Amino acid sequence: MANLSLKHIYKVYPNGVKAVSDFNMEIADKEFIVFVGPSGCGKSTTLRMIAGLEDITAGELTIGDTVVNDVEPKDRDIAMVFQNYALYPHMTVFENIAFGLRLRKLPKEEINRKVLEAAEILGITEYLGRKPKEMSGGQRQRVSLGRAIVREPKVMLLDEPLSNLDAKLRTAMRSEISKLHQRLNTTFIYVTHDQIEAMTMGTRIVVMKDGFVQQIDTPRNLYHYPGNKFVAGFIGTPQMNFFDGTLKKCGDRVEIAFTGTDACVTVPYSYFYKTRPGYLDGKTPVIIGLRAEDLSLDPEVIASSDAVVKVKVSHKEELGNETLVYGDINMEGDGFTESGTRVIIKSYADVAYQAGDIVDAALNLEHVHLFDGETEVSILPRIPDNNDVDCEIADGKLLFLGRELTLPPAVHAENGSGELLIPTDAVSLGGDIPALCVDVENVSGKTLAAFEVGGRRLYALLDVEKGAQVKLSLDMKKITVLRGGEEIVRPLPTVSALDGMLKKEKTVREVEIDGKKKRKKEIVFNLEIGGAKFASPDLITNKLISALSVHRAFTAPLRFECSPYDIAFTQEGIPAIVEEVLDYGTERFARCRVGERDVIVFADIPVEGEVHLSPDFDKCSVFESELDIRIV
């Protein structure tokens, strides 16, 4: 049994195609993980990298406590079940299952025991003497599973194992594989393009698109809290309804207007506490998402709802215990073409509607999903990135939510009003802002607290109890102030970049052998950054050569990214010019010029003029700049 760790995994083919980009995940022992996404999203490629059937371009894959990037597939203690079964047609079921064990030269008695145990688990004991051609697709798939089971692997990998089966058999085999996971009590990683398989089998699901991870979460959270429009539309049957629209705050209500129609409904502003006020101006385009079950044609529900729209019915699909009614909230729409007004309604009663009928539909807006009209990212996140409040800057003071804070010397702007963005991780306890904790929410292991401050809600990642009276402080180096859409106060950059290359040099040094001094030729590896030369740590050298090939490792442009705390002022190093010192009261930082780049450095000593910098390479990330892949 084993846990897996995938850190900054990339797969880039020789022609430059990036199949998987910056895949990061920690998989616990005994989890059932499902990779899901459309064809070409990178899910099977990722699985094959775990199996060792594809080389990892960059990143680190760990199984248990062992880094296995360069470990042969047969030595990784994994077993894989393929889509096409991959059975030997001339062998019996027994021989197929036992084949791998015989290659490992296990004793005959142990082979017999393992095969019989696996056959009993899978219910194929009576077929052990048959050839694959004498069996059904489901039975062949069980044989393929049996061949993997007898390995007793740390990790079971399954690459779309049910895609060749009919619908009824797929449903039965889903249950069989889930039951098998419970019996074997080992880690499963399962690849599928079928979101129903993903939702019914996985303890966690990885949704992928175009080589990028879109979201990793439990089936329930993916369904109820999708992070973007793609995840919202991919997870769930039928697909979520998406409408184009705008939001406008009117007192303690928000008006939702559906673009291209006369439809307009209002909801309490409390639904939108986590949404930036900029989206509530009645002008900014948004995408409104509602699942089919959150619309109702039930007359009783409609009578009690204050969010009702007209729908022109186009057609329906009767599925036995439920009926899907298709239509359009635009009376000119056809209900067939996907658009920002088409609607699908799940009805649990017999419906007698005909094409062309105009009906009322009630919207359950407690379950509404909202996405940015351009980026398609959720604007109702479970953990908001920022708190957005009105503010005033006056003579070095920041006024917001009825409070007044003195700005540190590093934060300066002309007097006037603006929009203050406070990141949730910039709020801490122990300051001068009195607040009442009105709600506490656990989000994927993080505690999100909602505070009442000056009649507004302020969210922070703090572990406090609901009802607690506290005092808060703000990390001023993280805030942003907008005026007319322009940043007049910017947060301090959390990462600085330096350009460089890996170089190798031939050197000669004196060594003592048998009491005599001799000259010995050596090759040393250096990092050339900003006109300075540093000895390259073995970790960086080895990873660059492994990821980029011996030749390209010494010609590829590199980018070194460090936090301000991981660059130091030294006597020798990268020459730089201190352009300004940023004083935040409790901390000071220097903005230094290195070539064409600004580099922010924590200044725990007075600095000015010409200086030298040295990065802490143990804490730097290293990127290949042209392909933009993270090597270290």
DAZI-V845826 format. One record per run of one state. SS is the DSSP state (hx for helix, st for strand, lp for the rest). FROM is the first residue (numbers start at 1). TO is the last residue. If there is no record, write none. Layout:
ss=<SS | SS>
from=<FROM | FROM>
to=<TO | TO>
This chain:
ss=<lp | st | lp | st | lp | st | lp | hx | lp | st | lp | st | lp | hx | lp | st | lp | st | hx | lp | hx | lp | hx | lp | st | hx | lp | hx | lp | st | lp | hx | lp | st | lp | hx | lp | st | lp | st | lp | hx | lp | st | hx | lp | st | lp | st | lp | st | hx | lp | hx | st | lp | st | lp | hx | st | lp | hx | lp | st | lp | st | lp | st | lp | st | lp | hx | lp | st | lp | st | lp | st | lp | st | lp | st | lp | st | hx | st | lp | st | lp | st | lp | st | lp | hx | lp | st | lp | st | lp | st | lp | st | lp | st | lp | hx | lp | hx | lp | st | lp | hx | st | lp | st | lp | st | lp | st | lp | st | lp | hx | lp | st | lp | st | lp>
from=<1 | 4 | 13 | 18 | 28 | 32 | 37 | 43 | 52 | 58 | 64 | 66 | 68 | 73 | 76 | 78 | 82 | 92 | 93 | 104 | 108 | 123 | 125 | 128 | 131 | 132 | 135 | 137 | 150 | 155 | 160 | 167 | 185 | 187 | 193 | 195 | 202 | 204 | 210 | 212 | 218 | 219 | 225 | 228 | 229 | 235 | 241 | 251 | 253 | 259 | 264 | 269 | 273 | 277 | 281 | 282 | 286 | 291 | 292 | 295 | 297 | 299 | 305 | 308 | 319 | 323 | 329 | 342 | 348 | 358 | 364 | 365 | 368 | 369 | 373 | 377 | 379 | 386 | 395 | 397 | 401 | 403 | 407 | 416 | 424 | 427 | 444 | 446 | 454 | 456 | 461 | 469 | 475 | 476 | 479 | 480 | 484 | 486 | 490 | 496 | 514 | 516 | 530 | 532 | 536 | 538 | 549 | 552 | 555 | 558 | 563 | 564 | 567 | 571 | 574 | 584 | 588 | 595 | 597 | 603 | 609 | 616 | 617 | 620 | 621 | 625 | 629 | 631>
to=<3 | 12 | 17 | 27 | 31 | 36 | 42 | 51 | 57 | 63 | 65 | 67 | 72 | 75 | 77 | 81 | 91 | 92 | 103 | 107 | 122 | 124 | 127 | 130 | 131 | 134 | 136 | 149 | 154 | 159 | 166 | 184 | 186 | 192 | 194 | 201 | 203 | 209 | 211 | 217 | 218 | 224 | 227 | 228 | 234 | 240 | 250 | 252 | 258 | 263 | 268 | 272 | 276 | 280 | 281 | 285 | 290 | 291 | 294 | 296 | 298 | 304 | 307 | 318 | 322 | 328 | 341 | 347 | 357 | 363 | 364 | 367 | 368 | 372 | 376 | 378 | 385 | 394 | 396 | 400 | 402 | 406 | 415 | 423 | 426 | 443 | 445 | 453 | 455 | 460 | 468 | 474 | 475 | 478 | 479 | 483 | 485 | 489 | 495 | 513 | 515 | 529 | 531 | 535 | 537 | 548 | 551 | 554 | 557 | 562 | 563 | 566 | 570 | 573 | 583 | 587 | 594 | 596 | 602 | 608 | 615 | 616 | 619 | 620 | 624 | 628 | 630 | 632>
